[in-house]
């Protein structure tokens, strides 16, 4: 039998529907507390829980539990093309200014 959501959350001392950054923070805290050199079995359990909670299958399970309104919690939207285009303009402007002012 595989690891369940409840077991994985318990291993990382999490509850509810944690966001990715909360899972990562809990994982880092637990591996500092139980390093593999001193706690190999506990470390393996933590590693297994983290791998499961950051897997696509877990994200899909979480998506099924959320309403459409909350789906961005599980699958955040990528930046809009407007933001990307604006960033490109800023970078190009800075590049041109460097060329102009460094040519003297």
Protein Blocks (a to p, Z undefined) as FASTA:
>chain_A
ZZdfklmmmmnopghjadfklmmmmmmmmmmmmcfklmmmlmmmmmmmmmmmmpmklmmm
mmmmpcfklmmmmmccdddfklmmmmmmmmmmmmmmmmmmmmZZ
